[in-house]
Amino acid sequence: MSEIVLPMKKVSAETKSPKNLIIFSKPKVGKTTLLSELENCLILDLEDGTDYVDAIKIKAKSVEDIKAIGKAIKEANYPYQYVAVDTITALEEMCIPLAEDMYSKSSMGKNWFTEGKPKYGTILNMPNGAGYPWLREAFTKVVDYIKTWAPRVILVGHVKDIVLEKNGSEVNALDLDLTGKLKRITSSQSDAIGYLYRKGNKNILSFKTSDEISCGARPEHLRNQEVVLSELGEDNKIKISWNNIYID
């Protein structure tokens, strides 16, 4: 190990913009259209959501497809500034076969494909939630791989309604649609989590933290802010800008 030099004063921030951004919303709000206007952003389409959008896009139907795409990106010397995974909700489902394969290679799962899978159907049906740690490991492995494709990665997710207890009453809240601990792990590894919603003729990405919506951001310019990403002008054309998200 080289000699360690301890810092004696504040070290400047490496970047002001989020390297790992999560955007979640209800369906048909316009996530894919917005991403299509982000310069040099490859959309990894896992749900056929880009069929009606002009974009830098490529489809994947399996983890094997994702591996092949990653190989091609490496061979092309990593040409993209951004990669957007649309959606991680679909990616979680896609990672189940990988989780089963990983489990089958462990000592406890060596009989999975001959005995376990015929009995349970999927690793997620194993007793006491025993299969979920393998799904989390598989999902994290794939996401970490995708993060090597570009300097900045956007994970796009669906929203799910949850019920929270507040002051003795039940409150409906909106959260990222991932399973259990996987949501917490994925969120903790992000720099910002924004909820996208439509208000009038605007699409707004909210980073405001509240009991009703699980959002937040580390970058100072996004912390507790709401950013207008698109607006329908008087000429009936949509004006889209990411300049208030990515500022450097």
trRosetta pair geometry for C-beta under 8 A, 3 or more apart (Angstrom, degrees):
i j d omega theta_ij theta_ji phi_ij phi_ji
1 4 7.5 -1 145 -45 115 93
7 10 7.8 57 158 -119 129 8
7 11 5.5 -68 -129 -48 154 108
13 16 6.4 85 112 -74 137 63
15 19 6.6 98 71 -53 152 95
15 248 6.1 -169 -154 80 73 126
16 219 5.9 89 171 -147 57 113
16 220 7.4 -58 -152 36 91 91
16 221 6.5 47 167 4 110 121
16 247 5.5 -55 100 72 125 106
16 248 4.8 97 37 3 104 128
17 152 7.2 -25 120 -105 114 140
17 219 6.4 19 -121 -104 21 156
17 245 6.8 75 -144 139 104 60
17 246 4.4 52 -144 -132 150 59
17 247 5.6 172 -69 32 102 65
17 248 5.5 -161 -12 43 107 80
18 21 4.4 100 108 -69 137 93
18 152 7.2 97 103 -145 63 109
18 190 7.5 15 -168 175 126 80
18 191 3.8 176 -138 86 89 124
18 192 4.3 -90 -84 12 149 113
18 217 7.1 -89 -69 -147 125 100
18 218 7.4 120 -101 51 90 94
18 219 5.7 -106 -56 -17 77 128
18 222 7.1 -14 -36 9 113 160
18 245 7.4 -52 25 175 105 90
18 246 7.9 -90 41 -88 71 73
19 151 6.8 -94 -136 158 91 68
19 152 5.4 -127 -146 -110 47 69
19 153 7.2 26 153 25 65 77
19 191 5.7 103 38 -18 69 141
20 147 6.9 -14 -94 -120 110 121
20 152 7.6 -156 -65 -154 35 60
20 153 5.5 0 -113 65 68 95
20 155 7.3 16 -174 -5 84 107
20 189 6.4 -54 124 132 161 76
20 190 4.7 -131 119 -128 103 58
20 191 5.1 124 57 -1 73 89
20 192 7.9 161 93 29 57 64
21 152 7.3 21 2 -180 105 100
21 153 7.4 -178 32 95 68 50
21 154 4.8 -20 73 -112 101 75
21 155 7.2 -178 92 26 49 69
21 190 6.6 92 -120 -164 16 109
21 191 6.5 -44 -74 60 60 92
21 192 5.1 -11 -120 66 79 98
21 193 7.9 167 -165 -85 55 33
21 194 7.1 -6 -174 9 100 108
21 245 7.4 37 -113 180 159 124
22 88 7.9 -47 -131 12 98 146
22 154 7.6 152 -94 -164 23 58
22 155 4.8 -24 -107 70 74 101
22 156 7.9 164 -158 -85 55 24
22 157 6.5 -1 -170 5 99 117
22 176 6.7 -19 163 -102 137 142
22 186 7.2 102 -88 141 141 102
22 187 6.7 -64 9 -110 162 64
22 190 4.7 -42 -15 -121 107 164
22 192 7.1 -163 33 99 69 53
22 193 4.5 -7 67 -115 112 75
22 194 7.1 165 89 25 60 61
23 31 6.2 157 119 -134 126 114
23 154 6.2 4 5 -175 109 106
23 155 7.5 165 26 83 63 50
23 156 5.3 -18 70 -112 94 69
23 157 7.3 166 87 27 45 71
23 194 5.3 -16 -108 70 72 95
23 195 7.9 148 -157 -102 58 17
23 196 5.5 36 -175 -27 104 119
23 205 6.7 -55 -124 -130 108 118
24 156 7.3 143 -88 -169 50 48
24 157 4.1 -28 -99 76 101 94
24 158 6.5 9 -155 98 95 10
24 159 5.2 125 151 -73 105 77
24 176 4.8 -153 -55 -106 162 77
24 177 7.1 157 -150 9 130 79
24 193 7.5 -2 8 -172 104 90
24 194 7.8 164 26 87 62 49
24 195 6.1 -32 73 -111 80 63
24 196 7.1 -178 84 18 28 87
25 29 4.3 -86 149 31 140 150
25 31 5.8 179 37 -57 130 115
25 158 7.7 -66 69 -136 44 39
25 159 5.9 -57 157 -28 11 117
25 195 6.5 126 -87 -170 68 60
25 196 3.8 -51 -69 67 130 94
25 197 6.4 -179 -133 -71 104 53
26 29 5.7 105 67 -44 73 116
26 158 7.8 46 -126 -160 28 73
26 159 5.3 -51 -70 39 56 129
26 197 7.5 52 17 -109 101 78
27 158 7.0 0 -63 -129 78 102
29 196 5.5 142 118 119 144 105
29 197 6.5 -85 -142 -122 140 32
29 198 5.5 -163 -149 -29 86 103
29 203 6.8 120 159 -131 92 109
30 33 4.7 -51 -166 44 83 118
30 34 5.7 88 133 -27 90 98
30 196 7.7 -130 65 154 79 131
30 198 7.1 94 9 -74 118 116
30 203 5.4 -97 70 -95 135 147
30 230 6.9 -96 130 45 146 148
31 34 5.9 -63 -155 36 28 111
31 35 6.4 23 154 -17 66 109
31 49 7.9 -8 78 157 101 147
31 86 7.0 164 120 -126 118 113
31 156 5.4 123 165 -150 141 130
31 196 6.1 134 -86 68 89 161
32 35 5.7 -55 -147 38 33 111
32 36 6.4 41 153 -29 65 103
32 43 6.9 72 -145 -149 83 153
32 49 4.8 -163 -69 138 148 110
32 50 5.7 -156 -169 -87 131 67
32 53 5.4 -162 135 -9 109 162
32 55 7.4 -98 172 -39 87 159
32 86 6.1 86 -95 -155 92 156
32 156 8.0 84 -72 -173 65 170
33 36 5.7 -51 -151 26 31 116
33 37 7.2 19 155 -11 60 105
33 53 5.7 -146 -92 -115 61 129
33 230 7.8 9 111 -59 109 168
33 238 7.5 7 152 109 132 162
33 240 7.6 -153 136 -80 87 149
34 37 6.3 -69 -163 37 33 104
34 38 7.3 41 144 -33 65 99
34 196 7.7 -141 14 -140 160 148
34 203 6.5 -130 -73 110 129 155
34 229 5.4 20 -138 144 131 136
34 230 6.0 -124 -99 -30 97 126
34 240 5.9 -176 -128 -145 64 130
34 242 7.9 117 173 -72 92 98
35 38 5.5 -42 -156 12 45 117
35 41 5.9 -128 -179 121 79 143
35 43 5.4 103 127 -90 129 115
35 55 7.0 38 105 -139 85 141
35 84 4.7 -105 -150 58 137 175
35 86 6.9 -146 35 -63 167 134
35 154 6.9 -164 -115 86 114 149
35 156 7.3 -61 -56 -63 145 141
36 41 7.8 -144 -114 76 18 115
36 43 6.9 -30 -81 -32 67 141
36 50 7.4 140 -78 -134 114 100
36 53 4.8 -138 -61 165 154 121
36 54 6.4 109 -178 83 135 54
36 55 3.6 -95 -122 -91 96 109
36 56 7.8 155 -140 22 63 61
36 57 7.7 -27 -105 -51 92 114
37 240 4.1 78 91 94 162 142
37 242 7.5 167 106 -24 89 105
38 41 3.9 36 94 -13 106 146
38 82 5.8 -44 133 61 127 158
38 84 7.4 108 53 -38 143 133
38 154 8.0 90 51 -9 174 152
38 242 5.2 53 -109 -31 90 155
39 81 7.2 17 106 47 79 137
39 242 8.0 -143 10 42 80 129
40 56 7.3 11 -143 16 27 163
40 79 7.8 -127 -159 141 106 76
40 80 5.7 166 162 -147 85 60
40 81 4.2 66 105 17 123 106
40 82 6.4 117 102 22 73 85
41 55 7.9 -49 88 -169 91 102
41 56 6.3 150 81 58 48 117
41 80 6.8 83 -127 -166 24 111
41 81 7.0 -58 -73 70 59 84
41 82 3.8 -24 -109 80 86 117
41 83 7.1 172 -161 -85 67 20
41 84 5.7 34 172 -13 114 110
41 154 7.6 4 -153 17 126 127
42 56 5.2 -79 -99 125 54 108
42 57 7.2 147 -164 -97 59 29
42 58 6.6 -8 -173 12 105 104
42 73 7.9 -118 17 -102 173 125
42 80 4.5 -61 -10 -106 110 156
42 82 7.1 -180 25 95 62 62
42 83 5.0 -15 66 -113 98 73
42 84 7.2 -177 89 25 48 71
42 149 7.5 -86 58 142 137 132
42 150 7.2 179 29 -46 108 142
43 50 5.7 137 105 -77 141 141
43 55 5.3 9 12 141 133 137
43 56 6.6 133 8 86 80 62
43 57 4.3 -21 64 -108 103 85
43 58 7.5 160 81 26 59 56
43 84 5.0 -23 -111 68 65 107
43 86 5.6 -4 -170 7 98 130
44 58 6.4 -22 -113 71 55 85
44 60 6.0 -7 -174 7 94 121
44 66 7.4 50 -163 -116 136 92
44 69 7.1 126 -119 126 107 163
44 83 6.3 32 -20 -179 110 97
44 84 6.7 -170 22 87 75 49
44 85 5.0 -18 64 -110 118 58
44 86 6.5 158 76 24 58 73
44 146 7.1 -79 -7 -139 165 129
45 48 6.5 84 157 -87 116 20
45 49 5.8 -155 -145 44 100 77
45 50 4.5 -94 -92 6 143 117
45 57 5.4 35 -24 -173 122 110
45 58 6.7 179 21 84 90 31
45 59 4.7 -45 77 -98 103 68
45 60 7.3 147 71 18 52 68
45 86 5.6 -19 -109 74 52 110
46 59 7.6 143 -86 -155 29 65
46 60 5.8 -28 -95 68 76 88
46 61 7.8 146 -145 -95 65 33
46 85 7.0 19 -11 -176 124 77
46 86 6.3 176 23 90 82 52
46 87 6.3 -117 60 32 113 47
46 90 4.1 168 119 99 120 134
46 91 5.8 -111 -88 -62 176 72
46 94 6.5 -92 -158 -34 129 146
47 86 6.6 -102 27 133 101 79
47 87 5.9 8 -13 10 133 93
47 90 4.9 -157 -61 -53 98 155
48 51 5.5 16 173 -36 84 114
48 59 7.0 25 -87 -122 61 128
49 53 7.8 5 133 13 68 127
49 86 5.5 -108 54 144 135 123
49 87 7.5 70 -15 -29 149 93
50 53 4.9 -85 -154 55 65 106
50 55 5.5 -96 -152 46 122 132
50 57 4.4 -178 152 -148 166 161
50 59 7.7 -147 44 -73 116 89
50 86 7.3 102 -44 83 100 147
53 57 7.5 104 89 -41 99 150
56 80 7.5 168 131 -110 144 114
58 69 6.0 147 118 -125 143 129
59 65 7.7 -41 120 168 61 148
60 65 3.8 165 -146 109 83 124
60 66 5.0 65 -162 -65 156 72
60 69 6.2 -77 -78 -17 121 140
60 94 7.8 59 121 -151 103 159
61 65 5.5 97 39 -16 61 152
61 94 7.8 -173 165 -122 33 119
62 65 4.9 112 55 0 70 97
62 66 7.3 -129 104 -1 46 86
62 94 6.3 -179 -130 -161 35 104
62 97 7.4 -23 -150 50 101 142
63 66 5.3 -50 -152 34 41 116
63 67 6.5 46 149 -22 68 99
63 94 6.1 148 -49 148 77 99
63 95 6.4 88 -70 -104 124 57
63 97 7.0 -152 12 73 119 103
63 98 4.9 51 -13 -54 169 127
63 138 7.9 -70 -92 177 154 107
63 142 6.0 -98 -128 -103 105 131
64 67 5.6 -48 -149 32 34 113
64 68 6.5 34 151 -18 64 104
65 68 5.7 -57 -152 37 33 111
65 69 6.3 33 151 -20 67 105
66 69 5.7 -52 -146 35 32 112
66 70 6.3 35 153 -20 64 106
66 94 7.9 105 -23 139 130 140
66 142 6.3 38 113 -157 157 109
66 145 7.4 98 141 98 114 129
66 146 7.0 -55 -171 -75 119 100
67 70 5.7 -55 -150 37 30 113
67 71 6.4 34 151 -22 64 105
67 145 7.7 -30 -99 157 67 154
68 71 5.6 -51 -150 32 32 115
68 72 6.6 31 152 -18 64 104
69 72 5.7 -55 -151 36 33 110
69 73 6.4 35 151 -21 66 105
70 73 5.6 -51 -146 34 33 113
70 74 6.4 35 154 -19 64 104
70 145 6.0 -36 -105 157 161 106
70 146 7.2 -110 -86 -96 116 51
70 148 7.4 57 -153 74 116 105
70 149 6.1 -105 -121 -81 79 108
71 74 5.8 -54 -152 34 30 112
71 75 6.4 28 152 -17 64 107
72 75 5.6 -55 -146 38 33 111
72 76 6.3 26 154 -13 66 109
73 76 5.8 -62 -147 43 30 106
73 78 6.0 51 158 -100 91 53
73 79 7.3 -128 -150 23 75 79
73 80 7.1 -47 -142 11 117 110
73 149 5.0 4 130 -141 162 97
74 77 7.7 37 177 -75 33 24
74 78 6.8 13 -107 -54 40 81
76 79 5.2 -50 133 -18 115 112
78 149 6.6 175 -129 -173 91 45
78 150 6.7 167 -170 -89 98 52
80 83 5.7 88 112 -63 144 81
80 149 6.6 9 57 144 120 95
80 150 4.5 -57 99 -93 96 125
81 150 6.0 74 139 -167 13 116
81 151 6.2 -30 -160 39 58 106
81 152 6.5 10 151 34 70 104
82 150 5.6 136 -127 141 8 152
82 151 7.8 -51 -77 63 48 75
82 152 4.9 -32 -105 83 76 100
82 153 7.3 155 -160 -93 63 28
82 154 6.4 20 -176 -6 111 106
83 146 6.3 -151 116 173 142 94
83 149 4.8 47 -38 90 156 124
83 150 4.4 158 -15 17 96 130
83 152 7.7 166 25 93 63 53
83 153 5.2 -17 67 -115 90 77
83 154 7.3 -169 94 29 43 71
84 153 7.5 156 -88 -166 36 54
84 154 4.1 -15 -110 68 83 109
84 155 7.9 -172 -155 -73 57 19
84 156 6.0 43 177 -23 98 114
85 88 5.6 65 112 -65 122 78
85 91 6.1 1 170 -45 127 143
85 143 7.6 -73 -22 -119 168 81
85 146 6.1 37 -67 164 125 162
85 153 7.2 21 -11 -178 101 100
85 154 7.1 -170 22 92 66 57
85 155 5.2 -7 54 -119 112 61
85 156 6.2 -166 86 24 57 79
86 156 4.5 9 -104 54 68 139
87 90 5.0 100 61 8 79 96
87 91 7.0 -133 107 -6 46 88
87 156 4.8 -91 -115 101 75 87
87 157 5.5 119 -175 -109 107 34
87 158 6.0 65 159 -29 160 81
88 91 4.7 -46 -141 35 46 121
88 92 6.5 61 155 -30 68 90
88 143 7.4 30 -126 -95 116 118
88 155 4.7 22 -40 -174 134 104
88 156 6.7 158 -4 67 83 43
88 157 4.9 -38 50 -82 100 93
88 178 6.7 -24 121 -80 110 116
88 186 7.0 132 162 -158 155 156
89 92 6.2 -43 -160 20 29 112
89 93 7.6 23 145 -9 56 102
89 157 5.3 114 -37 -149 93 74
89 158 4.4 2 -35 14 160 103
89 177 4.8 19 -105 94 122 111
89 178 6.9 -127 -99 -76 64 66
90 93 5.8 -56 -160 37 42 110
90 94 6.2 43 145 -23 71 110
91 94 5.2 -57 -146 39 36 117
91 95 6.3 38 155 -27 68 105
91 139 6.8 107 128 -138 98 91
91 142 6.7 -169 -179 107 114 138
91 143 7.4 96 142 -71 149 89
92 95 5.9 -58 -153 29 29 111
92 96 7.9 52 147 -43 56 84
92 135 7.2 47 -167 173 83 115
92 139 5.7 4 -113 -106 66 133
92 178 5.9 166 -67 -133 148 82
92 179 6.4 150 -173 1 145 103
92 182 6.7 100 -120 140 122 157
93 96 6.2 -27 -171 -12 41 114
94 97 7.7 -48 174 24 45 97
95 98 5.0 -56 -161 44 62 116
95 99 5.9 70 141 -29 82 100
95 135 6.2 110 108 -156 109 73
95 138 4.3 152 175 119 108 112
95 139 4.6 159 71 -77 174 69
95 142 5.8 -133 -98 3 116 144
96 99 5.5 -52 -147 33 33 114
96 100 6.5 33 155 -19 65 103
96 122 6.2 -24 -177 -158 133 113
96 123 6.5 179 -165 36 84 105
96 124 6.8 -55 -127 -24 116 111
96 135 6.4 -11 -101 -111 61 106
96 138 7.7 146 -82 84 15 154
97 100 5.6 -54 -149 36 34 112
97 101 6.4 36 153 -20 66 104
98 101 5.6 -53 -148 36 34 112
98 102 6.3 34 154 -19 66 105
98 138 4.2 144 103 -156 107 127
98 141 7.6 -144 147 69 139 127
98 142 7.0 124 56 -51 170 120
99 102 5.8 -54 -148 37 30 111
99 103 6.3 31 153 -19 64 108
99 123 5.5 -143 114 63 111 156
99 131 6.9 86 142 178 128 90
99 134 4.2 113 -170 129 96 95
99 135 4.4 -17 -94 -85 159 53
99 137 7.0 122 -118 62 86 86
99 138 4.0 -108 -70 -8 75 145
99 139 7.8 -1 -63 -27 113 76
100 103 5.6 -54 -145 37 31 112
100 104 6.2 34 155 -24 65 106
100 112 6.3 180 -169 146 83 142
100 113 7.6 99 159 -74 111 86
100 117 6.8 58 -156 -85 134 118
100 122 7.6 -100 -70 -155 126 58
100 123 4.8 -159 -85 -38 83 125
100 134 7.5 99 -66 132 32 139
101 104 5.7 -53 -147 32 30 112
101 105 6.8 24 155 -16 61 106
102 105 6.0 -63 -157 35 31 108
102 106 7.2 35 147 -27 63 101
102 134 5.7 173 83 -160 113 103
102 137 6.5 -146 125 98 162 123
102 138 5.9 -160 3 -76 141 100
103 106 5.7 -52 -160 20 40 114
103 108 7.8 -61 -171 85 82 88
103 109 3.8 -169 154 -129 78 173
103 112 5.6 98 110 -71 104 159
103 123 5.9 149 9 -123 158 138
103 131 7.1 -33 -77 -129 158 78
103 134 4.7 -8 -63 -126 107 159
104 109 5.0 -101 -90 131 28 108
104 110 6.7 85 -173 -120 57 26
104 112 4.2 -111 -93 43 84 126
104 113 5.6 25 -118 -22 140 99
105 109 7.2 5 34 80 32 110
105 110 7.8 50 -131 -95 14 66
106 109 4.6 60 58 26 94 102
106 110 7.2 -121 86 -48 46 69
107 110 6.3 -19 -155 -30 30 112
109 112 4.4 9 -179 -44 89 119
109 116 6.9 -43 -147 -2 78 160
111 114 5.3 -74 -164 58 72 101
111 115 4.4 10 147 25 110 118
111 116 6.3 122 106 -17 74 94
112 115 7.2 -81 -121 58 11 72
112 116 4.0 -43 -139 45 55 132
112 117 5.8 65 157 -29 74 92
112 123 7.5 1 -157 -92 131 98
113 116 7.3 -6 -34 51 21 90
113 117 5.4 5 -122 12 41 132
114 118 7.5 -28 160 -1 27 118
115 118 6.6 -73 -154 40 20 104
115 119 6.4 7 160 -12 61 119
116 119 5.9 -74 -154 40 27 107
116 120 5.9 -21 173 18 71 114
116 123 7.7 35 142 -101 126 68
116 126 7.2 -6 -165 -94 115 107
117 120 6.6 -70 -123 55 26 82
117 121 6.9 61 -171 -119 60 6
117 122 7.6 37 -135 -84 78 23
117 123 7.8 -32 -93 -59 82 68
120 123 7.2 79 105 -97 134 22
120 125 4.1 173 -178 87 97 109
120 126 5.5 0 -135 -73 167 58
120 131 8.0 172 137 -45 153 143
121 125 5.5 43 54 20 95 151
122 125 5.2 97 63 -1 76 101
122 131 7.4 128 133 151 72 168
123 126 5.9 -17 -172 -17 51 115
123 131 3.5 160 151 -148 81 132
123 134 6.0 -74 159 73 147 133
123 135 6.9 167 96 -52 122 96
124 131 5.0 -129 -83 91 30 135
124 132 6.7 67 -124 -73 75 72
124 135 6.7 32 -80 -46 95 143
125 131 7.2 26 34 10 36 148
126 129 7.4 57 83 -178 85 6
126 130 4.3 -80 118 58 127 100
126 131 4.2 129 23 -31 119 103
127 130 6.2 29 73 -3 57 115
129 132 4.8 -20 179 5 91 123
130 133 7.5 -47 -176 21 41 102
131 134 5.6 -60 -167 39 55 113
131 135 6.4 55 141 -22 81 102
132 135 5.4 -51 -147 35 42 113
132 136 6.3 44 155 -21 70 101
132 179 6.8 -134 -139 131 112 131
132 180 6.5 9 -171 54 146 142
132 181 7.4 106 146 35 123 108
132 182 7.7 -122 -176 -35 97 107
133 136 5.6 -51 -148 35 35 113
133 137 6.4 36 153 -20 66 104
134 137 5.6 -51 -147 36 34 112
134 138 6.3 33 154 -18 65 106
135 138 5.7 -55 -145 38 32 109
135 139 6.0 31 157 -19 67 109
135 179 7.1 9 111 64 141 143
135 182 7.0 -54 114 -71 101 138
136 139 5.9 -55 -142 39 28 110
136 140 6.1 26 159 -17 64 110
136 181 6.2 -19 -95 93 146 105
136 182 5.0 -147 -106 -87 88 89
136 185 6.4 91 -161 23 114 157
137 140 6.0 -57 -144 39 26 109
137 141 6.2 31 155 -24 62 109
138 141 5.7 -56 -150 33 28 115
138 142 6.6 23 156 -15 64 106
139 142 6.0 -59 -151 37 30 106
139 143 6.3 25 155 -15 67 109
139 182 6.0 33 68 -144 156 125
139 186 7.8 -57 134 -69 123 115
140 143 5.8 -56 -142 41 31 109
140 144 6.0 33 158 -21 65 108
140 185 6.6 -56 -84 137 120 137
140 186 7.9 -143 -93 -78 79 77
141 144 5.9 -56 -147 36 25 111
141 145 6.5 28 152 -21 60 107
142 145 5.6 -54 -153 33 33 114
142 146 6.5 32 151 -18 66 103
143 146 5.6 -52 -148 35 35 111
143 147 6.4 40 151 -26 65 104
143 155 7.3 7 -138 -95 118 131
143 186 7.1 -152 -105 -118 176 99
144 147 5.6 -50 -150 29 32 117
144 148 7.4 38 150 -25 59 96
145 148 6.0 -52 -167 19 38 111
145 149 8.0 49 140 -34 60 95
146 149 5.7 -37 -170 1 49 120
146 153 6.4 110 124 -134 96 139
147 153 5.0 -84 -111 -18 70 155
149 153 7.5 95 54 -89 95 108
150 153 6.3 138 68 -70 98 73
152 246 7.3 23 -145 -108 175 127
155 186 7.0 -129 124 180 167 119
155 190 7.1 -104 33 -95 123 124
157 176 4.9 36 107 -153 154 93
157 177 5.8 178 169 44 104 79
157 178 6.8 -56 -140 -40 142 96
158 176 8.0 108 75 -161 46 52
158 177 4.2 -21 82 30 90 141
159 174 5.1 -14 -169 -167 122 104
159 175 7.1 129 -157 65 70 30
159 176 7.2 -61 -111 -104 52 31
159 177 6.1 126 174 -30 3 103
159 195 7.4 64 -96 -138 127 98
160 174 7.6 144 72 -154 34 56
160 175 5.8 -36 65 69 82 81
160 176 7.5 8 21 116 92 17
160 177 4.1 115 -28 -94 107 89
161 172 5.9 -22 -165 -164 107 102
161 173 7.3 136 -159 71 57 41
161 174 6.5 -37 -101 -98 55 59
161 175 8.0 117 -128 23 11 82
162 172 7.6 142 77 -157 39 53
162 173 5.1 -31 69 68 88 93
162 174 7.6 152 22 -103 83 11
162 175 5.0 13 -1 8 127 127
163 170 5.2 -8 -174 -169 109 110
163 171 7.2 143 -160 69 58 38
163 172 6.2 -34 -101 -99 66 54
163 173 7.3 152 -104 19 16 85
164 170 7.2 143 76 -156 36 57
164 171 4.9 -29 69 64 90 93
164 172 7.9 152 22 -105 79 6
164 173 5.0 34 -4 -9 117 132
164 211 6.5 -148 90 175 154 97
165 168 7.1 3 -178 -117 99 11
165 169 7.1 155 -153 77 62 27
165 170 6.0 -39 -97 -96 62 56
165 171 7.3 144 -113 14 11 85
166 169 6.0 -34 71 66 69 78
166 170 7.9 99 24 -136 75 12
166 171 4.6 9 17 -10 122 132
166 211 5.9 61 -89 177 145 153
171 211 6.4 21 108 133 154 119
171 212 6.8 -99 155 -92 117 78
172 212 7.5 34 96 -139 60 90
173 211 6.5 -102 -99 143 125 63
173 212 5.0 -157 -119 -150 77 40
173 213 6.8 -166 -166 -64 83 34
173 214 7.3 72 159 -30 119 87
174 195 6.5 87 107 -131 132 140
174 212 6.6 34 16 153 84 72
174 213 4.9 -2 60 -107 104 77
174 214 7.3 -141 95 14 62 77
175 183 7.1 35 158 -171 113 151
175 213 7.9 -179 -74 -146 49 44
175 214 4.9 41 -117 14 78 128
176 183 5.3 157 82 -144 107 107
176 186 7.5 -130 123 87 152 124
176 187 6.7 173 25 -71 149 110
176 193 7.3 -81 -51 -158 130 126
176 214 6.7 -88 -7 79 86 124
178 182 4.8 -121 155 103 114 103
178 183 3.9 157 73 -78 105 79
178 186 6.0 51 46 26 176 143
179 182 4.9 46 68 30 75 125
179 183 6.9 -176 65 -27 23 92
180 183 6.7 170 87 13 18 97
180 184 7.8 -47 144 4 49 102
181 184 5.4 -56 -155 39 48 112
181 185 6.0 47 150 -21 77 105
182 185 5.8 -53 -143 38 31 110
182 186 6.1 28 159 -16 65 110
183 186 6.1 -59 -145 40 25 107
183 187 6.1 23 158 -17 63 113
184 187 5.8 -57 -143 39 27 110
184 188 6.2 27 159 -22 63 109
185 188 5.9 -58 -148 34 26 110
185 189 6.6 16 157 -13 61 111
186 189 6.1 -67 -153 39 29 106
186 190 6.9 32 151 -29 64 107
187 190 5.8 -57 -155 23 36 114
187 193 5.9 0 -140 -70 92 146
187 214 7.5 -43 -126 147 152 122
190 193 5.6 92 98 -61 144 86
191 217 7.0 30 138 -154 67 70
191 218 4.9 -87 -165 37 72 118
191 219 6.4 51 156 -26 112 93
192 207 6.1 -43 -165 -117 105 127
192 216 7.2 -144 -142 106 54 50
192 217 3.7 16 -120 -118 98 90
192 218 6.5 -117 -64 24 74 71
192 219 6.2 -35 -60 19 125 101
192 222 5.4 -7 -122 115 142 154
193 207 7.3 126 75 -128 51 78
193 214 6.9 -30 123 127 143 78
193 215 5.2 -156 101 -141 89 52
193 216 5.6 30 45 47 100 67
193 217 7.1 -153 31 -69 53 65
194 205 4.2 22 164 178 139 99
194 206 6.2 147 -161 66 79 37
194 207 5.2 -47 -99 -73 85 77
194 215 6.0 51 -116 -143 33 115
194 217 7.3 24 -64 -65 88 112
194 222 7.7 -83 -74 -172 115 124
194 227 7.7 -42 -138 36 145 109
195 205 7.3 153 72 -157 35 53
195 206 4.9 -24 61 60 89 99
195 213 5.0 -62 -22 -174 161 132
195 214 8.0 117 -56 63 118 50
195 215 5.2 -92 -10 -72 98 125
196 203 6.4 5 -171 179 100 99
196 204 7.2 162 -149 84 53 42
196 205 5.2 -22 -94 -100 76 73
196 206 7.7 178 -81 15 26 74
196 229 7.4 -26 -129 15 107 143
197 203 7.6 174 91 -152 28 59
197 204 5.8 -22 66 63 75 90
197 206 6.8 0 18 -4 106 116
198 202 7.1 161 -154 88 58 47
198 203 5.5 -33 -99 -100 73 66
198 204 7.5 147 -106 17 22 79
199 202 5.4 -17 68 67 80 97
199 204 5.7 3 15 1 112 127
201 231 5.9 63 120 -163 93 68
201 232 3.9 -104 -171 45 109 102
202 228 5.2 -55 -164 -137 124 107
202 230 6.8 162 -153 88 53 55
202 231 4.9 -12 -101 -101 80 81
202 232 7.7 -126 -64 12 42 75
203 228 7.3 111 74 -160 51 60
203 229 5.0 -51 97 63 102 99
203 230 4.3 27 33 47 112 97
203 231 7.7 -137 21 -64 69 45
204 226 5.3 9 179 178 118 105
204 227 6.9 151 -159 75 66 38
204 228 5.6 -37 -101 -98 76 56
204 229 7.0 167 -107 9 21 83
205 226 7.2 164 81 -158 43 57
205 227 4.9 -19 61 63 95 94
205 229 5.4 66 -16 -34 108 118
205 245 7.2 14 70 -82 152 121
206 213 6.9 34 100 116 129 154
206 215 5.9 -78 115 -99 82 176
206 225 8.0 -156 -146 107 48 43
206 226 4.7 -14 -106 -109 75 89
206 227 7.9 -176 -79 22 31 64
207 215 5.2 -164 -148 156 35 118
207 216 6.3 69 -176 -145 83 9
207 217 4.3 -8 -166 -17 141 119
207 222 4.9 78 -1 163 171 90
207 223 6.7 -106 124 -124 130 17
207 224 6.4 -86 105 -53 90 11
207 225 5.4 22 50 54 112 65
207 226 7.2 -165 25 -79 68 42
207 227 7.5 35 -5 -4 105 100
208 213 7.3 60 83 75 81 122
208 215 6.0 50 62 77 39 134
208 224 5.4 55 -113 -153 64 57
208 225 7.2 -160 -60 45 77 11
208 226 6.2 -19 -25 -57 112 91
209 213 7.9 -147 -142 88 29 78
209 214 7.8 10 -136 -148 73 36
209 215 5.7 -141 -85 75 52 73
209 216 4.9 35 -75 -80 110 90
209 224 6.5 -58 13 -96 86 81
210 213 5.3 43 56 41 101 79
210 215 7.5 22 18 33 75 99
216 223 7.7 7 -168 -132 64 68
217 222 3.7 -85 142 108 165 111
217 223 5.0 -137 78 -82 96 51
217 224 7.7 -131 39 -15 99 42
217 225 7.5 -40 35 31 143 91
218 222 8.0 28 57 65 39 112
218 223 7.4 -22 177 -77 6 101
219 222 4.7 57 77 21 101 107
219 223 6.8 -158 88 -36 48 83
220 223 5.7 -39 -144 4 33 120
221 225 7.1 -28 152 -2 49 158
221 244 7.5 -147 148 -177 120 70
221 247 6.1 24 57 -3 166 151
222 225 5.4 -122 -159 42 36 118
222 227 7.1 -43 -123 -33 83 130
222 245 7.1 48 -88 -131 122 62
227 244 4.8 -178 -149 108 119 125
227 245 6.1 132 130 -66 165 82
228 231 6.1 17 170 -51 124 106
228 244 7.6 60 53 37 62 151
229 240 6.4 4 153 -149 77 78
229 241 7.0 -160 -161 64 45 53
229 242 6.9 18 -140 -89 91 60
229 245 7.5 18 -100 -31 97 124
230 238 5.4 6 -177 -179 119 103
230 239 6.5 162 -153 82 65 47
230 240 4.4 -18 -98 -99 100 75
230 241 7.6 152 -86 18 52 59
231 238 7.3 157 78 -153 29 61
231 239 5.4 -17 60 58 80 98
232 236 6.9 -5 -177 -141 99 37
232 237 7.5 163 -151 82 60 24
232 238 5.5 -35 -95 -96 66 69
232 239 7.8 168 -95 15 17 75
233 236 7.1 -68 78 -1 69 16
233 237 5.4 -10 45 61 111 74
233 238 7.5 179 4 -98 81 17
233 239 5.6 66 -37 -17 112 113
241 244 7.0 70 118 1 103 89
242 245 4.9 -57 -172 41 76 114
242 246 5.5 21 139 22 105 103
243 246 7.1 -71 -125 66 27 70
243 247 7.0 72 173 -97 60 64
244 247 7.0 13 -144 -70 26 100
